[in-house]
Amino acid sequence: MAPQLRLVLAILLIYLIGTPTSVLASLHPVVLVPGNTCGQLDARLTDEYEPPGPGCGVLKQGRGWFRLWENFTALQEDPSLFRCYADQLRLVYDPVAGDYRNVPGVETRVVSIGTTRSFRFDDPARKNVCMEALVEALEGVGYSEGVNLFGAPYDFRYAPAAPGLPSRVFSEFSSRLKLLIKVTSRRNGNKPVILVTHSIGGLFSMEFLDRTPLSWRRRFIKHLVMLCLGVGGSPLNMWPLASKTLAANPSSLQASVLTYGNRSFASMFSLLPSPNVYGNTPLVITRDRSYSAQDMADYLAAAGFSENVVARYRTRALPVTLGLRAPLVPMTSINGIGVPTVDKLVFWDGNFCGMPQLVNGDGDGQINVQTVLALQGLIGDDPEQPYFKSILIPNTTHKGMISDESALKRVVNEILRASAS
């Protein structure tokens, strides 16, 4: 069944079940958009799939859907699956379609579209990363899954492309999110929706909003609450792209996708530092030369990417980064500060396969304070932006924003304040 059809059927079921009047009267509905790697993925393999080694996928070919990301239990039982799953998560670029797609023979789908159930992983550690604790905190103040609380998971490997270029997966996500917001509003007495995002989910949501008519935004979006995101990427994200050796030889799935990243993902390029924010500031330093955000094409080439990949960065990802605009709906941005956050990477001998020396600045451990200040300037300076509030919470990490009790309390209070305004 197509993902959008599953979403429609799920929403119709919610509509038929009904919603308590008391809840409808007091709270605006919330749709949560999670951060990177928090959309769970199922996969199935066809005979076209060519595994990277013996045992990878042979037993699963033709056997239907299985959990690809993230199956903590299976990986604990059989660590040899790390390489298999990392390979099946890869993307390839189709020059004919002008777009990214799965490896031939691998079909994928996002799990539990329209709900927050996909934020619950079988790995207990993921509770602190993927909004599960935030869901529980919202339920504690009266929100209810499937009534006025919904989730919008997505395939984190993909990213929006520059306007006019094909980006099928992001376009499908945008269509599903738009439908979810509209039906959620209708089911909750036509109240507009509070969109709450974490990390890169905020980037995708800002791009989604920018590509909807302003009249639609102001009808259906009550407030955008964006957690842990500035504008302009982070030098930390240059590290995963540096070493093809580390990415090709993961010791775990997390090492491949979370720690060192995956060089094939379109979304990796959306997280790179923006020239608008970092300018000529050296971000990667070697004995022979330094690389700034304005030198990103040279850096990618030095890291081993082909001319075609560098060209895709210039034409697909960079225009999105440079073109971010204020959402023109009421917005609250909440970020952590006071945590050592990578400002520069030093590969002094020029060996990108080695461990860099890290030079830290301020931020939340992943998001630099420079990007938060840039967000304040971008949105605060737009005369058409109806409302903007920026909150900085000291000594709060990127994942602590959605897991630490004190931070969660502040986040939930801001959501309730947005609902009551």
Secondary structure, DSSP 8 states (H G I E B T S, - for coil): --HHHHHHHHHHHHHHH---HHHHHH---EEEE--TT-S-EEEEE-TT---SSTTSSTTTBTS--EEEET-HHHHHH-TTHHHHHHHHH-EEEETTTTEEEE-TTEEEEESSTTSSGGG--SSGGGGGTSSHHHHHHHHTTT--BTTTEEE----TT-----TTS--HHHHHHHHHHHHHHHHHHHHTTT--EEEEEETHHHHHHHHHHHTS-HHHHHHHEEEEEEES--SS--GGGGTTTT-HHHHHS-SSHHIIIIIS--TT-HHHHHTS--HHHHTT---EE-SS-EE-GGGHHHHHHHTT--HHHHHHIIIIIHHHHHT----SS-EEEEEEESB-EEEEEE-TTS-TTS--EEEEESBBSSSBHHHHHHHHHHHHT-TT---EEEEEEET--TTGGGTSHHHHHHHHHHHHHHHH-
